[in-house]
Amino acid sequence: MASNGTSSGTGSPCGACKFLRRKCAPDCIFAPYFCSEQGPARFAAIHKVFGASNVSKLLLHIPAHERCEAVVTIAYEAQARIRDPVYGCVSHIFALQQQDAVTARDCLIIIVWLRLF
């Protein structure tokens, strides 16, 4: 983040502040994670699902070196919640667990088949 309170030296606000239509402060919690070009679209889902204030409070409680991963996770969860308002990302987790169970069953079938021959 630049010293002038923007995500770049060009004077444009970070993507989150651009979406919220506010001036980007020098210590903006969102600036490192939401660029001016693609940030507004990415931040829109997060704001819709969790709210900007809640996310900023959450990020303040996360160590700085872990915030990037947290933002990626929050963005994924927000997109999943928009796609599936009832289950969110849990539906994807459940589908992966089902796929894992089918694969484990198939492996057992192959092992038994190999022992027979």
Secondary structure, DSSP 8 states (H G I E B T S, - for coil): --TTSSSSTTS---HHHHHHT----TT-SSTTTS-TTTHHHHHHHHHHHT-HHHHHHHHHTS-GGGHHHHHHHHHHHHHHHHH-TTTTTHHHHHHHHHHHHHHHHHHHHHHHHHHH-
